[in-house]
Amino acid sequence: MASIVNYGCRMPPFEITPEEQAELDKALCDALHPLASALRSRATGLPEDRIWEADPAEVTLSVLAAWKVVDAEVRRLTAIAARTAGSYGASYEQMGAVWGITRQGARKKWPEAVSRPATTAARTSSALDLCGGTAELTQEPKSGDWRWAGTGADGTHRSGDSGRSYSTKEEAAAHAGAFLKEHALG
């Protein structure tokens, strides 16, 4: 899968130039005008050619109402785009990077965007030997989440971080590894 790379450009890859911003503002306002006119006409009963002759506060509230409709539609289309990206193999980490949020934030924002691998009735597990201790990483069959339990070289035993689960095996292994390093001998 191709990744998005910024090759030393002065501007982050998803920021737009002032010229692009001006063009976008104009296009959005042009698209908003008919919607605001229709909403204002329905609210007042006035013909669309007279709706802008009203009290300025009422007119601008009609524009604000139209932006609310647009905002809801943008959120709906954004969720569709996230699900589509996930269906093509994009990860929550990649989506978060594009959106300017963490992987966890992307997972919370679009919880159904990335499908988890089909789980089987059997539990998946693997062992981690590090710093003289061992940890077992297990994947829950229904949720697909990962947990760990380990015994450090000093004999300290722990079952994960207060029962916390992790979305990837690598994340669970990192936490288990930190535990094993903390409880190494010498």
Buried (B, 14 or more C-beta within 10 A) or exposed (E): EEEEEEEEEEEEEEEEEEEEEEEEEEEEEEEBEEBBBBBBBEBBEBEEEEBBEBEEEEBEBBBEBBBEEBEEEEEEEEBEBBBEBBEEEBBBBBBBBBBEBEBEBBBEBBEEBBEEEEBEEEEBEEEBEBBBBBBBBBBEEEEBBBBBBBBBBEEEEBEBBEEEBBBBBEBBBEBBBEBBBEBEEE
